Amino acid sequence: MNQAILPLGIVHLIGTRQTILPKRLFAPGPNEHELEQLFVAASSAPDHDLINPWRFLMIPLHKRLDLGDLFAIALRERDPSATNEQLEQAREKAMRAPLLMLVIVDETKGDSQIDLNERTLSAGCAVQNILLLAHTMGYGAGLTSGKALKSESFRLGLGLHSGEHAICFLSIGTVVSRKPFKIRQDSDSFVKIWGIEKR
Ligand SMILES: Cc1cc2nc3c(=O)[nH]c(=O)nc-3n(C[C@H](O)[C@H](O)[C@H](O)COP(=O)(O)O)c2cc1C
């Protein structure tokens, strides 16, 4: 598309997305209709051979205490000396953001020639579609990972099978506060032309 007719609104929206961490996200989150639109956006992600290698596991409000228990169990497993206060902090992570879902990538589904990198990249595209559309809708959103995602008890508790990877949580909600905007990398730091030292 010619630069002159590129819709500036889209460029602005992409450029103004920023991570809003779950502790800064409050109700209301997306309604049913908006949620459906977010998932339609996710389904537009590129997907080699259409194997649908990722899924989202939503954690409804009535399951947050259970998720908190899984965080606390995972912490106690990797640090048996964790204090009650630390266990409580681990539990509290599950209570943030009105919309919370786990991004899961399946390493085994479909054609085995499509490796984990391709599958994870497809998931990343789906996630970015959601982040951008949520931003366009006026919500804040962010990704969080952490050591619990690798814990076997955590994975089992959430029903992941052995070929699945828990990549990160995706949180969406109304922004109550935000950090200053991060300076973006200059494209020279990540783009080179083969055979040319400097662009
Ligand atoms: C897979 C993934 C996991 C992330 N997990 C965390 C996290 O656990 N904690 C956190 O503060 N940020 C996390 N982030 C967000 C990055 O910190 C954030 O994107 C980065 O600081 C750039 O900020 P921006 O998104 O506002 O441009 C994660 C990002 C990705 C892609």
The ligand as a MOL file (V3000), in Angstrom:
LIG
                    3D

  0  0  0     0  0            999 V3000
M  V30 BEGIN CTAB
M  V30 COUNTS 31 33 0 0 0
M  V30 BEGIN ATOM
M  V30 1 C 6.0100 -14.0590 26.1050 0
M  V30 2 C 6.1100 -12.7880 26.9350 0
M  V30 3 C 6.0800 -12.8700 28.3100 0
M  V30 4 C 6.1660 -11.7130 29.0960 0
M  V30 5 N 6.1610 -11.8240 30.4510 0
M  V30 6 C 6.3040 -10.7270 31.2070 0
M  V30 7 C 6.3560 -10.8220 32.6310 0
M  V30 8 O 6.2980 -11.9090 33.2060 0
M  V30 9 N 6.4620 -9.6810 33.3410 0
M  V30 10 C 6.5290 -8.4620 32.7310 0
M  V30 11 O 6.6500 -7.4500 33.4170 0
M  V30 12 N 6.4640 -8.3220 31.3810 0
M  V30 13 C 6.3540 -9.4310 30.6130 0
M  V30 14 N 6.2780 -9.3150 29.2520 0
M  V30 15 C 6.0870 -7.9760 28.6400 0
M  V30 16 C 7.3860 -7.2750 28.2940 0
M  V30 17 O 8.0530 -6.9490 29.4950 0
M  V30 18 C 7.0390 -6.0150 27.5040 0
M  V30 19 O 6.4560 -6.3570 26.2700 0
M  V30 20 C 8.2870 -5.1930 27.2510 0
M  V30 21 O 8.7380 -4.6390 28.4300 0
M  V30 22 C 8.0440 -4.0720 26.2470 0
M  V30 23 O 7.0210 -3.2370 26.7060 0
M  V30 24 P 5.8170 -2.8300 25.7610 0
M  V30 25 O 5.0300 -4.1150 25.5060 0
M  V30 26 O 5.0520 -1.8070 26.5410 0
M  V30 27 O 6.3960 -2.2930 24.5050 0
M  V30 28 C 6.2390 -10.4550 28.4600 0
M  V30 29 C 6.2910 -10.3850 27.0580 0
M  V30 30 C 6.2410 -11.5270 26.3030 0
M  V30 31 C 6.3210 -11.4170 24.7970 0
M  V30 END ATOM
M  V30 BEGIN BOND
M  V30 1 1 1 2
M  V30 2 1 2 3
M  V30 3 2 2 30
M  V30 4 2 3 4
M  V30 5 1 4 5
M  V30 6 1 4 28
M  V30 7 2 5 6
M  V30 8 1 6 7
M  V30 9 1 6 13
M  V30 10 2 7 8
M  V30 11 1 7 9
M  V30 12 1 9 10
M  V30 13 2 10 11
M  V30 14 1 10 12
M  V30 15 2 12 13
M  V30 16 1 13 14
M  V30 17 1 14 15
M  V30 18 1 14 28
M  V30 19 1 15 16
M  V30 20 1 16 17
M  V30 21 1 16 18
M  V30 22 1 18 19
M  V30 23 1 18 20
M  V30 24 1 20 21
M  V30 25 1 20 22
M  V30 26 1 22 23
M  V30 27 1 23 24
M  V30 28 2 24 25
M  V30 29 1 24 26
M  V30 30 1 24 27
M  V30 31 2 28 29
M  V30 32 1 29 30
M  V30 33 1 30 31
M  V30 END BOND
M  V30 END CTAB
M  END
